[in-house]
Amino acid sequence: MDKDIATPIRTRAILEKYGFSFKKSLGQNFLIDPNILKKIVSFAELDKNSGAIEIGPGIGALTEQLARTSKKVVAFEIDQRLLPILNDTLSPYSNIKIIHHDVLKADVKTVMQEEFAEVSDVMVVANLPYYVTTPIIMKLLEDQLPIRGIVCMLQKEVADRISARPGTKDYGSLSIAIQYYTEAETVMIVPKTVFMPQPNVDSAVIRLTKRNRPAVAVIDERFFFQVTKASFAQRRKTLLNNLTSQLPEGKQKKEDILRALQVSEIDPTRRGETLSLQEFATLSDELYPYFH
């Protein structure tokens, strides 16, 4: 078996060979612990019939582990300077395709149709750049890709928000948006010492398993998210205050908002963080006619 890319010695050697310097603007932090990478891959539960999508492969440390356990890996890399490095480090593997593209602008569905024609099980597995974690996850979920789920490493604080439950300080519109589409769990905490360069924060690995259908049924998805976002606009404010100040023409429609809260059996003095997904669904459906 080839030596792992992700050891500190090999990582340093590869970076020196290519004179590579880290770009802060791209949030580049490379993992230098093969055991952690193997663990991340194990959470994705891949086999030789699975496909894997990776975002930001860096010098190929995680890509290599994915290639060893799945049928095919497709990795999106935005930094052109890494392409020759990946070409070199991943040369032993014939089941990897690197796409030089910003995943936020890519048509991932079409790429999947082209690259995973023979694969019925696809997971996204990535060590995400911290500055764009949330937009990437939301894009993958909103595009309704035919994936089983996502296993990704991100800032621990964001992982806490994603998997938070109602009534906790981390629970907010991000928790609701992601739990609407998936079952979210934090599966591992990763210390900053296993990265080069070391980030300033601890990281966590989360696993998002896509639901067959959203967690709750709503009349209008966009409006549901608009209501949840408005409810958390100022965390110390009551639901009634947030909704009247944040929804379009909310001040003029205060009576309607009160009526919707009463019909939903939700006390207007409650705060957004105390409501379950189901309560938000009921409330947004009651509010919907007044705002459309």
Buried (B, 14 or more C-beta within 10 A) or exposed (E): EEEBBBBEEBBEEBBEEBEBEBEEEBBBBBBBBBEBBBBBBBBBBBEEEBBBBBBBBBBBBBBBBBBBBBBBBBBBBBBEEBEEBBEEBBEEBEBBEBBEBEBBEBEBEEBBEEBBEEBEBBBBBBBBBBEBBBEBBBBBBEEEBEBBBBBBBBBBBBBBBBBBEBEEEBBBBBBBBBBBBBBBBBBBEBEBEBBBEEEEEBBBBBBBBBEEEBBBEBBBEEBBBBBBBBBBBBEEBBBBBBBBBBBEEBEEBBEBBBBBBEEBEBEBEBBBBBBBBEBBBBBBBBBBEBBE
